[in-house]
Every structure is written in C-alpha cells, then in structure tokens.
C-alpha cells in the first residue's frame, strides 16, 4: 500500500473528514485549540464509534503511538513540516505547510 496524506483543511477550526487507511474507512474530527495553539483529532470508525479521542497533532512523535485499540490504524501517523522549518502547525498551516501522513505497516 502507498503512503496516504490525510485530507486536512487549513484555516478551518473544526471539521470532519473521512479517509481510508489500509482499506478501512475512518472518520477524523479535527479541531484547533486556540488556547493551546495546537491541532488535535479524534479517530472514529466508519459507524462513528470512537476509537481514540484528543490526539494532539505535533511534529516529532508518532500520533497515536501508544494506542492499543485493535481498531486503530496499524501503520504510523506522522505530522511533517514540508518547509523543513520543523515548526508545529499554526491555525493556517495544517494541510498546507504541515501534513499528516500515514505509512502502512507493510511499507515500513
């Protein structure tokens, strides 16, 4: 399988998108927290059953790396600063300068 860039939308504070990872449909609720100046997301199954809530989208860590729920995607979710500045995403940066890529286990 190929790497997937999550369909994130810049400059929108709260939204929901769907995506397929490893052939499984997921719903992502993405939110901007102005107080913390940070993005987070919830991962839900296609039937809207919560899998993991409140994952902070920051550079340098595997997003959901400690999640043990078998319904959570098995590959790696990583936030990447495409400019090379190594700066976390501000309000207008998620989905533009900063992307979140999914690397399937089969490709690792």
Backbone as numpy.savetxt, mean C-alpha at the origin, in Angstrom:
# Nx Ny Nz CAx CAy CAz Cx Cy Cz
4.72 -14.13 -11.76 3.89 -12.95 -11.76 4.77 -11.71 -11.76
4.24 -10.61 -12.20 4.98 -9.37 -12.29 4.73 -8.48 -11.08
5.65 -7.57 -10.86 5.49 -6.55 -9.82 4.27 -5.70 -10.16
3.51 -5.34 -9.14 2.30 -4.51 -9.31 2.48 -3.23 -8.52
2.24 -2.09 -9.16 2.19 -0.81 -8.45 0.75 -0.57 -8.05
0.52 -0.35 -6.76 -0.84 -0.13 -6.29 -1.42 1.13 -6.93
-2.71 1.12 -7.24 -3.33 2.26 -7.93 -3.67 3.40 -6.97
-2.64 4.05 -6.47 -2.83 5.11 -5.48 -3.07 6.45 -6.17
-3.85 7.29 -5.51 -4.30 8.56 -6.09 -3.69 9.71 -5.30
-2.94 10.61 -5.96 -2.37 11.74 -5.23 -3.42 12.79 -4.89
-3.17 13.50 -3.80 -3.93 14.69 -3.42 -5.40 14.43 -3.10
-5.76 13.20 -2.76 -7.11 12.86 -2.31 -6.96 12.26 -0.91
-7.62 12.86 0.07 -7.37 12.51 1.47 -7.90 11.16 1.91
-8.93 10.66 1.27 -9.56 9.43 1.72 -10.25 8.78 0.52
-9.83 7.56 0.17 -10.44 6.91 -0.98 -10.29 5.40 -0.89
-11.00 4.72 -1.76 -11.00 3.26 -1.82 -10.66 2.85 -3.25
-9.75 1.87 -3.37 -9.40 1.31 -4.67 -9.39 -0.21 -4.57
-9.55 -0.85 -5.68 -9.44 -2.30 -5.75 -8.21 -2.68 -6.54
-7.63 -3.81 -6.20 -6.47 -4.30 -6.93 -6.39 -5.81 -6.82
-5.68 -6.41 -7.75 -5.46 -7.85 -7.73 -3.98 -8.11 -7.44
-3.72 -8.90 -6.41 -2.36 -9.27 -6.03 -2.28 -10.78 -5.98
-1.40 -11.35 -6.75 -1.27 -12.81 -6.84 -2.59 -13.48 -7.20
-3.39 -12.82 -8.04 -4.65 -13.40 -8.49 -5.80 -13.27 -7.51
-5.59 -12.59 -6.40 -6.64 -12.39 -5.39 -7.03 -10.92 -5.39
-8.33 -10.66 -5.38 -8.83 -9.29 -5.34 -8.80 -8.75 -3.91
-8.34 -7.51 -3.77 -8.31 -6.82 -2.49 -8.92 -5.44 -2.65
-9.43 -4.91 -1.55 -9.89 -3.53 -1.48 -8.93 -2.80 -0.55
-8.50 -1.62 -0.97 -7.60 -0.81 -0.17 -8.30 0.50 0.18
-8.40 0.78 1.46 -8.89 2.08 1.93 -7.65 2.88 2.31
-7.44 3.98 1.61 -6.22 4.79 1.78 -6.62 6.12 2.39
-5.85 6.55 3.42 -6.19 7.78 4.14 -4.95 8.62 4.42
-5.14 9.92 4.34 -4.11 10.88 4.75 -4.42 11.33 6.17
-3.42 11.31 7.04 -3.55 11.80 8.40 -2.76 13.10 8.48
-3.46 14.21 8.43 -2.81 15.52 8.46 -2.08 15.80 9.75
-2.58 15.29 10.83 -1.93 15.50 12.13 -0.55 14.83 12.17
-0.47 13.62 11.60 0.79 12.87 11.59 1.59 13.10 10.31
1.00 13.81 9.34 1.62 13.98 8.02 2.04 12.64 7.44
1.11 11.71 7.40 1.42 10.36 6.93 0.21 9.72 6.26
0.50 8.80 5.35 -0.53 8.00 4.69 -0.64 6.65 5.38
-1.85 6.11 5.40 -2.05 4.74 5.89 -3.09 4.06 5.01
-3.16 2.75 5.14 -4.17 2.02 4.37 -4.66 0.82 5.14
-5.90 0.47 4.84 -6.52 -0.75 5.33 -6.57 -1.72 4.16
-6.36 -2.99 4.44 -6.46 -4.03 3.42 -7.67 -4.88 3.75
-8.59 -4.99 2.80 -9.82 -5.76 2.98 -9.93 -6.80 1.87
-10.60 -7.88 2.18 -10.90 -8.89 1.16 -11.94 -8.32 0.19
-12.14 -8.99 -0.92 -13.09 -8.53 -1.93 -14.50 -8.39 -1.37
-14.84 -9.18 -0.34 -16.18 -9.09 0.27 -16.22 -8.05 1.39
-15.17 -7.22 1.50 -15.02 -6.14 2.46 -14.72 -6.60 3.88
-14.35 -7.86 4.04 -13.90 -8.34 5.35 -12.52 -7.74 5.64
-12.37 -7.05 6.77 -11.06 -6.48 7.10 -10.00 -7.57 7.28
-8.84 -7.33 6.69 -7.70 -8.22 6.86 -6.67 -7.57 7.77
-6.32 -6.32 7.45 -5.40 -5.57 8.30 -5.72 -4.08 8.16
-5.84 -3.41 9.28 -6.23 -2.01 9.30 -5.05 -1.15 9.77
-4.99 0.08 9.27 -4.05 1.07 9.77 -2.59 0.83 9.45
-2.29 0.28 8.29 -0.89 0.09 7.91 -0.31 1.43 7.45
0.73 1.89 8.11 1.34 3.17 7.75 2.23 2.96 6.53
2.10 3.86 5.55 2.86 3.77 4.31 4.12 4.62 4.41
5.20 4.00 4.83 6.47 4.70 5.00 7.57 3.97 4.23
8.58 4.73 3.86 9.73 4.14 3.16 10.57 3.32 4.12
11.26 2.34 3.59 12.25 1.62 4.37 11.75 0.44 5.18
10.46 0.14 5.12 9.95 -1.03 5.83 9.06 -1.83 4.88
8.89 -3.09 5.18 7.93 -3.91 4.44 6.57 -3.64 5.05
5.66 -3.10 4.25 4.34 -2.74 4.75 3.58 -4.03 5.07
3.14 -4.15 6.30 2.46 -5.37 6.73 3.40 -6.54 6.95
4.66 -6.25 7.12 5.67 -7.30 7.27 5.46 -8.21 8.46
4.73 -7.75 9.46 4.48 -8.56 10.66 3.08 -9.16 10.69
2.33 -8.96 9.62 0.97 -9.50 9.56 1.05 -11.01 9.35
0.32 -11.77 10.19 0.34 -13.22 10.10 -0.97 -13.79 9.56
-1.91 -12.95 9.23 -3.20 -13.39 8.69 -2.98 -14.04 7.32
-3.39 -15.30 7.14 -3.18 -15.97 5.85 -3.93 -15.31 4.69
-4.89 -14.44 4.97 -5.61 -13.74 3.91 -4.81 -12.55 3.38
-3.78 -12.11 4.11 -2.96 -10.98 3.68 -2.06 -11.43 2.53
-1.81 -10.56 1.55 -0.93 -10.93 0.43 0.41 -11.46 0.92
0.92 -12.49 0.26 2.13 -13.17 0.73 3.42 -12.53 0.23
3.35 -11.67 -0.78 4.54 -11.00 -1.30 4.92 -9.82 -0.44
5.76 -8.95 -0.98 6.24 -7.78 -0.25 5.61 -6.50 -0.79
5.08 -5.69 0.12 4.57 -4.36 -0.20 5.61 -3.35 0.29
6.10 -2.52 -0.63 7.16 -1.59 -0.28 6.88 -0.22 -0.89
6.99 0.84 -0.07 6.87 2.21 -0.56 8.23 2.63 -1.12
8.21 3.21 -2.32 9.44 3.58 -3.02 9.37 5.04 -3.44
10.41 5.79 -3.11 10.53 7.18 -3.55 11.20 7.15 -4.92
10.43 7.38 -5.97 10.95 7.29 -7.34 11.93 8.40 -7.68
11.99 9.47 -6.87 12.91 10.57 -7.13 14.31 10.29 -6.57
14.41 9.28 -5.70 15.69 8.97 -5.07 16.00 9.85 -3.87
15.07 10.74 -3.49 15.30 11.63 -2.34 15.17 10.92 -1.00
14.52 9.74 -1.01 14.29 8.95 0.21 13.48 9.73 1.25
12.42 10.42 0.77 11.52 11.17 1.64 10.14 10.52 1.62
9.54 10.37 2.80 8.19 9.83 2.86 7.23 10.73 2.10
6.12 10.17 1.70 5.14 10.88 0.89 4.40 11.95 1.68
4.34 13.14 1.12 3.46 14.18 1.62 2.10 14.00 0.98
1.19 14.91 1.23 -0.18 14.81 0.74 -0.26 14.65 -0.77
0.57 15.37 -1.51 0.51 15.34 -2.98 1.44 14.31 -3.61
2.18 13.56 -2.81 3.23 12.68 -3.34 2.83 11.22 -3.54
1.85 10.73 -2.81 1.50 9.32 -2.90 0.87 9.03 -4.27
1.44 8.09 -4.97 0.96 7.76 -6.31 1.67 8.53 -7.40
2.53 9.48 -7.01 3.34 10.22 -7.99 4.81 9.98 -7.66
5.38 10.83 -6.78 6.79 10.65 -6.41 7.00 9.36 -5.61
6.05 9.03 -4.76 6.14 7.80 -3.97 5.08 6.82 -4.46
5.53 5.62 -4.77 4.62 4.55 -5.18 4.72 3.41 -4.18
3.70 2.57 -4.15 3.77 1.34 -3.35 3.71 0.19 -4.32
4.76 -0.60 -4.30 4.88 -1.75 -5.22 4.70 -3.04 -4.45
4.09 -4.00 -5.15 3.91 -5.35 -4.60 4.81 -6.29 -5.39
5.68 -6.99 -4.69 6.56 -7.95 -5.28 6.09 -9.36 -4.90
5.56 -10.12 -5.85 5.04 -11.46 -5.53 6.15 -12.37 -4.99
5.77 -13.27 -4.12 6.72 -14.21 -3.53 7.47 -14.98 -4.60
6.80 -15.36 -5.67 7.42 -16.13 -6.74 8.57 -15.38 -7.42
8.56 -14.05 -7.35 9.58 -13.24 -7.99 10.76 -12.91 -7.07
10.65 -13.28 -5.79 11.70 -12.89 -4.84 12.87 -13.83 -4.84
